[in-house]
Amino acid sequence: MRRVVITGAGTVNALGTDVAATMEAMREGRSGIGPLDLPDADRLTIRIGAQVRGHDPAAHFDRQRIAMLDRYAQFALMAAGQAVAQAGLTFDGALADRSGVILGTSGGGLITQDDSYREVYAHGKNRVHPFVVPRLMNSAAAAQIAMAHNLMGPSFTVSSACASSNHAIAQAVQMIRTGMAPVMLTGGAEAMLCFGGVKAWEGLRVMSNDTCRPFCATRSGMVQGEGAGVFVLEERDHARARGAEILAEIAGVAMTSDAFDIVMPSQRGAERAMARALADAGLDAGDVAYVNAHGTATAANDRIESAAIGRVFGARTDGLMVSSTKSMHGHCIGATGAIELLACIMALRDGVVAPTANFVAPDPECPLDVVPNKARQARVTACLSNAFAFGGMNAVLALRAV
């Protein structure tokens, strides 16, 4: 079976507009959560989020391109450009013909949809922009990345709520393993921070109105974020042959379904996903020093995920570090797993484990070392990245240092 490595990474999120800035913020335990700046924010009950501040589309795209791109697609293209530049790849000939892109998103062009509904229903207009459909469709960002980088192999979008990125990455891994493609761009993008997007999440009553405190006794709910994370995945021998820098190896993937409830998580489903990712990677629980948790700061998720980690790792949780970087970049829904993968790369490559920020007091129902508030220097040779979504859709990645 072919082995899969990461040779490029890019991101745009509330912590920074590239990988270096994002990792610096993670090392500092700095939060990107703040007051929302969007139309009709005064009508919202929840008025905080982890927004990408100061984003100027004109600094990255010409007017013709901007007309075709929802905010989520802009983020995706920016992150993909960074990843391809770091990988040092040019897609032409046979490489272009077989390489592709699989991107995760939950809402797709939700801001375009929100703006168009406002124009039609609130302002009474009878026409919308002619490119509304190609802007709002969930496959728009994947298509735009394929066109921008001449990727003519398998390209599509995965939408599985908060596990979308990890599902997309897992699918890309499998395509490289089976020889369908030598290189895949993958990750996720999301921009749900608009009036309708926030109002919809308010209805679930799982949102915090102050900040995100995963695994904390005083946690009050999740905080939405936005952004993108895109990676170049490459067959290991292909990367070695061209002398590419390898950031990490994706050694194992697993996908499970709870088949239980549309919103409540299942401990058993999370356990199965983590255990199968370890098995797929050929790792023992004792090999893993760090788990980047799903860690949403909701009462149900943190308690159930803690129990699942305890069951999978058993007595080995004594030396296991578990953190949720959603405390800093927010819950980026379909992009969240991709952005969190950066924390795993930082742990494996730099020996720095990102903290769980905003932590106040331990919760007896979450008896884990959550790396509270301050990043930690540690030797990490293997780690897991968890994503558990509404509908019981779970995807876990197992990574190994190179």
FENRA-V660343 format. One record per backbone hydrogen bond with DSSP energy under -0.5 kcal/mol. CO is the residue of the C=O (numbers start at 1). NH is the residue of the N-H. Records with the same first field share a line. If there is no record, write none. Layout:
BEGIN
CO=NH + NH
END
This chain:
BEGIN
3=236
4=250
5=7 + 234
6=247 + 248
8=232
10=230
12=228
13=16
16=13
18=22
19=23
20=24
21=25
22=26
23=27
24=28
25=29 + 30
26=29 + 355
27=375
34=49
36=38
38=41
40=43
41=44
45=47
47=36
49=34 + 51
50=226
51=53
52=55
55=57
56=59
57=60 + 61
62=66
63=67
65=68 + 69
66=69
68=70
70=74
71=75
72=76
73=77
74=78
75=79
76=80
77=81
78=82
79=83
80=84
81=85
82=86
83=87
84=88 + 89
90=92
92=95 + 96
93=97
94=98
95=99
96=152
99=153
100=185
101=156
102=187
103=158
104=189
108=110
109=113
110=114
111=115
112=116
113=117
114=118
115=119
116=120
117=121 + 122
118=122 + 123
119=125
129=132
131=135
132=136
133=137
136=109
137=140
139=143
140=144
141=145
142=146
143=147
144=148
145=149
146=150 + 151
150=152
154=101
156=103
158=105
160=163
161=164
163=167
164=168
165=169
166=170
167=171
168=172
169=173
170=174
171=175
172=176
173=177
174=178
175=180 + 181
176=179
177=2
182=235
183=100
184=233
185=102
186=231
187=104
188=229
190=227
192=194
194=198
195=199
196=200
197=201
198=202
199=203
201=204 + 205 + 206
202=205
206=222
211=213
213=216
215=363
216=219
222=208
223=331
224=50
226=14
227=190
228=12
229=188
230=10
231=186 + 233
232=7 + 8
233=184
234=5
235=239
236=240
237=241
238=242
239=244
240=243
245=247
248=6
249=251 + 400
250=4
252=398
254=396
256=394
262=391
266=270
267=271
268=272
269=273
270=274
271=275
272=276
273=277
274=278
275=279
276=280
277=281
278=282 + 283
279=282
284=287 + 288
285=288
287=289
289=321
290=384
291=293 + 323
292=386
297=221
298=302
299=303
300=304
301=305
302=306
303=307
304=308
305=309
306=310
307=311
308=312
309=313
310=314
313=316
314=317
315=318
316=319
317=320
320=369
321=291
323=293 + 325
324=327
325=328 + 329
326=330
328=32
330=332
331=225
332=335
333=336
335=339
336=340
337=341
338=342
339=342 + 343
340=343 + 344
341=345
342=346
343=347
344=348
345=349
346=350 + 351 + 352
347=351 + 380
351=378
352=354
353=376
355=357
356=359 + 373
361=217
362=364
363=366
366=368
368=370
369=322
370=356
371=356
372=374
376=353
378=380
381=401
382=289 + 290
383=399
384=292
385=397
387=395
389=392 + 393
392=258 + 394
393=389
394=256
395=387
396=254
397=385
398=251 + 252
399=383
400=249
END
